[in-house]
């Protein structure tokens, strides 16, 4: 069996939360915690929300 493709992440290695949102990637605390367990469609939805937030 081949290795699955790596999970894309908006992380920019500037991990600091202000309130519930990371100042580096713009994801919420919940989005960060769930990221590796999300489906591709769920991650795509988060990426779309990040674009709307102006974070991606």
C-alpha positions as CSV (number, residue, x, y, z in Angstrom):
1,X,0.0,0.0,0.0
2,X,1.3,3.4,-0.9
3,X,1.7,6.3,1.6
4,X,-1.2,8.7,1.6
5,X,-0.4,12.2,0.3
6,X,0.6,14.6,3.0
7,X,-2.1,16.8,4.6
8,X,-2.0,20.3,3.3
9,X,-1.9,22.8,6.1
10,X,-2.1,26.6,6.3
11,X,0.4,26.6,9.2
12,X,3.2,29.2,8.7
13,X,5.0,28.2,12.0
14,X,4.0,31.4,13.7
15,X,1.8,29.8,16.3
16,X,0.3,32.3,18.7
17,X,-3.3,32.5,19.7
18,X,-5.1,35.8,20.2
19,X,-8.4,34.9,21.7
20,X,-9.5,31.7,19.8
21,X,-7.6,32.5,16.5
22,X,-4.0,31.8,15.6
23,X,-2.2,35.0,14.4
24,X,-0.1,32.9,12.0
25,X,-2.5,30.8,10.1
26,X,-5.9,32.3,11.0
27,X,-7.4,29.0,12.1
28,X,-9.4,28.8,15.3
29,X,-8.3,26.7,18.2
30,X,-10.9,24.0,17.3
31,X,-9.8,24.0,13.6
32,X,-6.2,23.5,14.7
33,X,-7.0,20.7,17.1
34,X,-9.2,18.8,14.6
35,X,-7.0,19.4,11.5
36,X,-5.4,16.0,11.2
37,X,-8.7,14.2,11.7
38,X,-10.7,16.2,9.2
39,X,-11.6,14.9,5.8
40,X,-10.2,16.6,2.7
41,X,-13.5,18.3,2.2
42,X,-13.6,19.6,5.7
43,X,-10.0,21.0,5.3
44,X,-11.0,22.6,2.0
45,X,-13.9,24.3,3.8
46,X,-11.6,25.6,6.4
47,X,-9.2,26.9,3.7
48,X,-12.1,28.7,2.1
49,X,-13.1,30.3,5.4
50,X,-9.5,31.4,5.9
51,X,-9.5,33.1,2.5
52,X,-12.7,34.9,3.6
53,X,-11.1,35.9,6.9
54,X,-8.2,37.2,4.9
55,X,-5.8,34.8,6.6
56,X,-4.7,32.5,3.7
